[in-house]
Amino acid sequence: MLSTILLIVLIVLLIGAVPAWPYSRGWGYYPSGLLGIVLIVVLIMLLMGRI
């Protein structure tokens, strides 16, 4: 259950991190930075055996 939710969140963040739309160009590095933090947390959880 948790892995499905994390996968959905990662996909949404990946789509949001692409500055392809006019409204998202002003966001800067925030979406990709958040995506990086989430990926690091998921990797740590995988290594600890929580997922």
Secondary structure, DSSP 8 states (H G I E B T S, - for coil): -HHHHHHHHHHHHHHHH-TTSGGGGGGTTHHHHHHHHHHHHHHHHHHHT--
